[in-house]
Amino acid sequence: RGRGRGRGRGRGLASSALLALCPLLLLQPTSAAPEEKGPPVDKLEGKVTYLWPIHFSSIPLSGTGGKGGVPLEPPEFGAKLADIGLRGFREYLKNTLPRELEVDEDLADMWNRSDHSRVNICFQRWQKRVFVDRNNLPASYLTSKFEEAPRLEGIDYSWPELYESREFSRLKNRIAELAKLYLKRSGMQDVPSKFRIFSWLEVYDKGDALRPDSRIQGAYVAGRYFASVAQGSIKFNFEDPRGINPPFGKTYSHPPFEGNLVMHPVWNSYFVTPNMKDAPAVVFAFLVFPDGGSRADWRQDPTGNITITRSFKVSAL
């Protein structure tokens, strides 16, 4: 028992010695070199570079002004285009779409399974055929994502009220002018002097929307002209190209105004929110292609390689 007690006391002394040494070790002075301090920083100068931003451009093409600049066209310009477009859209819904759904089983199946985007998806398909037939182009020119634009029996693929109107011709000329400036700002060295522009109409009645999409048909630029839109009715949204995982997954919302024209890269994903107003939103979407029926090489797309550098000066806090 005595030996046991001795061993116990020995263990207790050993433990106490360790506990007593620990603070001594922590309190031992170090022999580190004295801290070197330079002169205080009063100002800092340098450069900040933003890598691969999305080039989004928004201007007032028509209207009365007060929305980011002086409009290039009077309010009557947008009103006339909206009237032509809306009448053609109502005619398509009443007479053409029912016939398409009757003779095309694949289209009818898509219609039955789709959301509120389906009206404008079908209308765009019909307009693709109108465009390629009028310009003597193959349907594949506008169907690089393997979507169909067939010529169905008994369907009229012409829209002279729009294609032969002065306003539509002027709209395409304005788009071409603005596309040159957009590409120049994006860093393109040899901006083309001519383009081929495919513009199609979208009409958003109350509750209608457009699901996320992007364009890969070989165009330089994509965009939209909001010929008629009630304030607060729809939003033109962009999805974050960096992906959906945090800290990314952002959504940029652009509230369009009547007469607003926007341009953006063809590759970024976008969508249109449901129309919350009773008045229809009349929108002319467009793609700007190289002239002559060729396509732009996506590997040389200047909008995918933009960097923006700015100088900065910061004073000490």
C-alpha positions in Angstrom: 0.0 0.0 0.0 2.9 2.4 0.8 4.5 1.7 -2.5 1.1 2.4 -4.1 0.8 5.6 -2.2 4.3 6.6 -3.3 3.6 5.9 -6.9 0.4 7.9 -6.6 2.3 10.8 -5.0 4.9 10.6 -7.7 2.4 10.8 -10.4 0.8 13.8 -8.7 4.2 15.5 -8.4 5.0 14.9 -12.0 1.7 16.3 -13.1 2.1 19.4 -10.9 5.6 19.9 -12.3 4.3 19.9 -15.9 1.5 22.3 -15.1 4.0 24.5 -13.4 6.4 24.5 -16.3 3.8 25.3 -18.9 3.4 28.9 -17.9 7.2 29.3 -17.6 7.6 28.2 -21.2 4.9 30.5 -22.4 6.5 33.4 -20.6 10.0 32.9 -21.9 11.1 36.0 -23.9 11.8 35.3 -27.6 14.8 36.5 -29.6 12.8 37.5 -32.7 14.2 40.5 -34.7 12.5 43.8 -34.1 9.6 44.6 -36.4 10.6 46.7 -39.4 8.1 49.4 -40.3 8.3 51.5 -43.5 6.9 54.9 -44.0 3.1 55.2 -43.7 1.0 54.8 -46.8 -0.8 58.0 -47.5 -2.0 57.1 -51.0 -2.2 54.0 -53.2 -2.3 54.0 -56.9 -2.8 51.1 -59.3 -5.2 49.5 -61.8 -8.3 47.4 -61.5 -9.1 45.0 -64.4 -12.6 43.5 -64.8 -12.3 40.1 -66.5 -14.9 39.0 -69.1 -17.9 41.2 -68.3 -21.2 41.0 -70.2 -21.5 44.0 -72.6 -25.1 45.1 -72.2 -26.2 48.2 -74.0 -29.5 50.1 -73.5 -30.7 53.2 -75.4 -34.0 55.0 -76.1 -34.5 54.3 -79.8 -38.0 56.0 -79.9 -40.2 57.9 -77.5 -40.4 61.3 -75.9 -37.1 61.3 -74.0 -36.3 61.2 -70.3 -35.1 57.6 -70.3 -31.3 57.7 -70.6 -30.9 60.1 -73.5 -32.5 61.7 -76.5 -34.4 59.2 -78.7 -33.4 58.7 -82.3 -36.9 58.2 -83.5 -40.3 59.9 -82.6 -43.0 58.1 -80.6 -45.0 57.5 -83.8 -42.2 55.2 -85.1 -42.7 52.7 -82.3 -46.5 53.0 -82.3 -46.7 52.2 -86.0 -44.4 49.1 -85.6 -46.4 48.0 -82.6 -49.7 48.3 -84.5 -48.4 46.3 -87.5 -46.9 43.7 -85.3 -49.9 43.3 -83.1 -52.3 42.9 -86.0 -50.1 40.3 -87.6 -49.8 38.4 -84.3 -53.6 38.3 -83.8 -54.0 37.1 -87.4 -51.5 34.3 -86.7 -53.2 33.2 -83.5 -56.6 33.2 -85.2 -55.9 31.5 -88.5 -52.4 30.1 -88.8 -51.6 28.6 -85.4 -54.7 26.4 -85.3 -53.9 25.0 -88.7 -50.3 24.3 -87.7 -51.4 22.4 -84.6 -53.8 20.4 -86.7 -51.3 19.2 -89.3 -48.0 19.0 -87.2 -48.2 16.4 -84.5 -44.8 17.3 -83.1 -45.8 20.9 -82.7 -49.1 19.9 -81.1 -47.2 17.7 -78.6 -44.8 20.5 -77.7 -47.8 22.9 -77.3 -49.5 20.5 -74.9 -46.4 20.0 -72.8 -45.1 23.6 -72.8 -45.5 26.6 -70.5 -46.5 30.2 -71.3 -43.6 30.6 -73.7 -45.3 28.4 -76.2 -47.2 31.2 -78.1 -44.1 33.1 -79.0 -42.1 29.9 -79.6 -44.6 28.9 -82.3 -44.9 32.4 -83.7 -41.1 32.6 -84.0 -41.0 29.3 -85.8 -43.4 30.6 -88.4 -41.4 33.8 -88.7 -38.2 31.9 -89.3 -39.8 30.3 -92.4 -41.1 33.7 -93.6 -37.5 35.1 -93.3 -35.6 32.2 -95.0 -38.2 32.0 -97.8 -38.0 35.7 -98.4 -34.2 35.7 -98.5 -33.7 32.4 -100.4 -31.9 30.9 -97.4 -32.0 27.3 -96.2 -34.0 26.7 -93.0 -30.8 25.5 -91.3 -29.5 29.1 -91.4 -31.7 29.8 -88.3 -31.9 26.3 -86.8 -28.4 25.6 -85.5 -29.9 24.1 -82.3 -31.8 21.4 -84.3 -35.1 23.1 -83.9 -37.5 22.8 -86.8 -38.9 25.4 -89.1 -40.8 23.3 -91.7 -43.0 24.5 -94.5 -46.4 23.0 -93.8 -49.0 22.4 -96.5 -51.8 25.0 -96.5 -49.8 27.6 -94.5 -49.1 31.1 -95.8 -45.5 32.1 -95.1 -45.6 35.7 -96.0 -46.0 39.0 -94.1 -45.9 41.9 -96.5 -47.5 44.3 -94.1 -44.4 44.1 -91.9 -41.6 43.3 -94.4 -42.6 46.0 -96.9 -43.3 48.8 -94.3 -41.0 51.8 -94.1 -40.8 51.5 -90.3 -39.5 47.9 -90.3 -36.9 48.8 -92.9 -35.8 51.8 -90.8 -35.7 49.6 -87.7 -33.3 47.2 -89.3 -31.1 50.1 -90.5 -31.0 51.5 -87.0 -30.1 48.1 -85.6 -27.2 47.9 -88.1 -25.9 51.3 -87.1 -26.1 50.5 -83.4 -24.5 47.0 -83.9 -21.4 48.6 -85.5 -21.0 50.8 -82.4 -21.6 47.9 -80.1 -19.0 45.7 -81.8 -16.5 48.6 -81.8 -16.9 49.1 -78.1 -16.5 45.4 -77.6 -13.1 45.5 -79.2 -13.7 44.3 -82.7 -10.9 45.7 -85.0 -12.5 45.2 -88.4 -16.2 46.0 -87.9 -18.3 44.8 -91.0 -19.9 47.5 -93.1 -23.0 45.4 -93.8 -25.1 42.9 -91.9 -28.0 40.5 -92.4 -30.6 41.1 -89.7 -33.2 38.6 -88.7 -35.9 40.3 -86.6 -39.0 38.6 -85.3 -41.9 39.7 -83.3 -42.9 38.7 -79.7 -46.1 39.6 -78.1 -46.7 39.1 -74.4 -50.3 39.2 -73.3 -51.1 39.1 -69.6 -49.3 36.1 -68.0 -47.2 35.3 -71.1 -43.4 34.9 -70.5 -40.3 33.5 -72.2 -38.3 30.7 -70.6 -34.4 31.0 -70.4 -32.7 30.7 -73.7 -29.5 31.7 -75.6 -28.7 32.0 -79.3 -25.9 30.1 -81.0 -26.8 30.6 -84.7 -23.5 32.4 -85.5 -24.7 36.0 -85.1 -22.6 38.9 -83.9 -25.1 40.5 -81.6 -28.6 39.8 -80.1 -31.1 42.3 -78.8 -34.7 43.5 -78.5 -36.6 46.6 -79.3 -39.6 47.2 -77.0 -41.9 49.0 -79.3 -44.8 49.0 -76.9 -44.6 48.1 -73.2 -46.4 49.3 -70.1 -44.2 50.4 -67.2 -43.7 47.5 -64.8 -45.3 44.9 -67.1 -42.2 42.7 -67.9 -38.5 42.4 -67.1 -35.7 41.3 -69.4 -33.5 39.2 -67.2 -30.0 37.8 -67.6 -28.7 34.7 -65.9 -25.2 34.5 -64.4 -22.8 32.9 -67.0 -20.5 31.9 -64.1 -23.0 29.2 -63.0 -25.6 28.7 -60.4 -23.4 27.9 -57.3 -22.8 30.5 -54.7 -21.4 33.1 -54.7 -22.6 33.2 -58.3 -26.1 32.4 -59.5 -27.1 36.0 -59.8 -29.9 37.4 -62.0 -29.7 40.9 -63.5 -33.1 42.4 -64.2 -33.6 45.2 -66.8 -36.9 47.0 -66.7 -37.6 48.0 -70.3 -39.4 51.1 -71.2 -41.4 52.0 -74.3 -39.0 52.7 -77.2 -36.1 51.0 -75.4 -33.6 49.1 -77.6 -31.1 46.7 -75.9 -28.1 44.8 -77.2 -26.2 41.9 -75.6 -24.0 38.9 -76.5 -25.7 36.1 -78.3 -24.4 33.5 -75.8 -25.6 34.7 -72.5 -28.9 33.2 -71.2 -31.9 35.5 -70.8 -35.6 35.2 -70.1 -38.7 37.5 -70.0 -40.8 37.5 -66.9 -44.6 37.2 -67.1 -46.5 40.2 -68.2 -48.2 41.6 -65.1 -50.4 44.2 -66.9 -53.5 43.9 -69.1 -51.9 45.8 -72.0 -49.8 43.5 -74.4 -46.0 44.1 -74.6 -44.9 44.2 -78.3 -41.3 43.4 -78.7 -39.1 43.1 -81.8 -36.2 40.6 -81.1 -33.3 40.5 -83.5 -30.0 38.7 -84.4 -27.3 40.5 -86.3 -25.5 38.2 -88.8 -22.7 38.7 -91.3 -23.9 39.8 -94.7 -24.2 37.3 -97.5 -25.6 34.3 -95.6 -22.4 33.3 -93.7 -22.1 33.0 -90.0 -19.8 34.6 -87.4 -17.1 32.4 -85.9 -17.9 32.1 -82.2 -14.2 31.5 -81.5 -13.6 35.1 -82.6 -16.5 36.7 -80.8 -15.2 39.9 -79.2 -18.0 39.9 -76.6 -16.5 36.8 -75.0 -13.1 38.3 -74.4 -13.8 41.7 -73.0 -11.6 43.2 -70.2 -12.0 46.6 -68.7 -9.2 48.4 -67.0 -9.4 51.5 -64.9 -6.9 53.4 -62.8 -7.5 54.1 -59.2 -6.2 56.3 -56.3 -7.0 55.6 -52.7 -6.2 57.8 -49.8 -5.4 56.4 -46.4 -8.3 55.9 -44.0 
